[in-house]
Amino acid sequence: MPLELPPPAGTPFLPATTLLGRVAVVTGGGTGLGLSIAKALSEAGATIAIVSRSEEHRQRGVDAIAAQGGTAVQVGADLREADQVDAAFAAIAELVGPPSILINNAAANFPVLAKDLSPNGWRAVQRTVLDGTFFCSQALYSSATSASLPGAICNIVATQAKTGGPGMAHAAAAKAGVENLTKSLAVEWAGDGIRVNAIAPGLFPHDDMREDLKALRTSGAEVDARRAPAHRAGDLRELAWAVTYLCSPYAAFVTGHTMVVDGGNWLRRDFVMPEFTPIADQLSSVLRRPS
């Protein structure tokens, strides 16, 4: 028997005024996990600001928020560049007011064996995931404290940050850095009214997954369900609700915490482990050398 399913889509999670008057920045908020998070924050009353490099993705997010009756704006920025991040936050403040909530969701990853990972490939992931998270967090701190607003940051990490990530060593190392940063900033900034937490998602299938990552999951939903202790994958709204809670006043005493939302999958251990398949064989269909 699988873990129970969440309430139906559209079910109110928190009062619609919970985040009223707050501006929430969601990086990479136009697609996938980021879009589901942006929609949930909007349902709780926040005005959404979507930041990414792709105008098409940003506009898609704005349209989705508008379709459910919310307010959203979009601003372009390369999160790897601190000056562009600062300019984006300034633009958002001009458009809808100073941001006081931040979801560091934007990420970069691709399957590759560590021996084949180029310096450019390593740097691309580290700069987007770790540098981008830090630059955006600094900008949020400045925005919220300057406006005398309580601040909340939620970083999207991964359980690979705790266990390592064979075949994704670059992404796992970057996420581990973000989880460590979460703890450091939570202590430094608590006295200034800024909370910093993280979410480590499990398997949340969605249509926006990249093709090379989809290729690693060719077995279908039924097989994936049998692989997980929960006997099912996650639904995007479950992740979005968890993020919304951590950014809400209902979690006002929670900071420096990483919440794992994966149905217990990362804790799975067998008395007799299945036969090990080398990582190179597991990734054989999608391996590529990054430029």
C-alpha positions, 0 to 999 in steps of 0.5 A: 500500500503506498503512502496516502496521496496529498489533497487534490490540486487546488485545495487551500493549504494556508490562508490566502492572506498568509503572504499578502503584501510579500514579494517572493523571488523564485529563480528558475520559476517558469518551469518544473519545480520552480513553477509549482513553487511559484504557484503555491506561494501565489496562492498564499498571497505573495506577489511573484517575481520570476528570475532566469535567463530565458524570457520564454520560461519567465513569461510562461511562469507569469502567465501561469500565475495570472491564470490562477488570479495571482500577480507576477512579474519577470526579470532577466538575469544571469545568476552567476553574475553578482551585478546582474543579480543586484540589478534584478532585485532593484528592478523587482523592487521598482515594479512590485516592492522589495522582495522579502522571500527568496526561493533559490531553485535555479540549477544546472546539472547533467550526467557525466562521469567524473573522469570525463568532466571538463573544467568548464562543465565543473565551473558551469554547475558550481557557478549557477548552483553555489555562486548564484545561491549566494549572490541571490541570498545576499541580495535578499538580505539587503532587500528585506533588512533595508525595508525592515521586513522579515525575510525567508530563504528556501534553497532547493538542494538534493539528498546527493548533498548528504550521500554523494552523487556518482555520475553527478559529482559536480552537482552533488558537490555544489548542492552540498555547498548550498546545504552548508551555506544554508546553516551558516547564513541561518546563524549569521542572519537570524538576528536580522530577522532572516530565516534560511532553510532548504528542501531536498526533493525526491522524485517529482516527475514533471514534463519539463525534465530535460531529455537526458535526465528523462532517459535515465528513467525509462522504466515507467511510473510503476517500476519507479513506484516499486523502487521507493519505500513510499510506493509512489513518486511525489506530486509537485504540489507536495513539494510546493506546499513544503516550501511555502510552509518554510517561507511562511510565518507558521515556520517562524522558529524554523531556520537552518533546517533541511527538510527532505521530501522524498517519501523516505527514499534516501534512507532506503537500505536493504539487508541484501543489496542488489547487484551493483551496476557500474555508474558508466553502465548506468549512464551509457545511454546519456553520457556526453562530454560537456563543452 
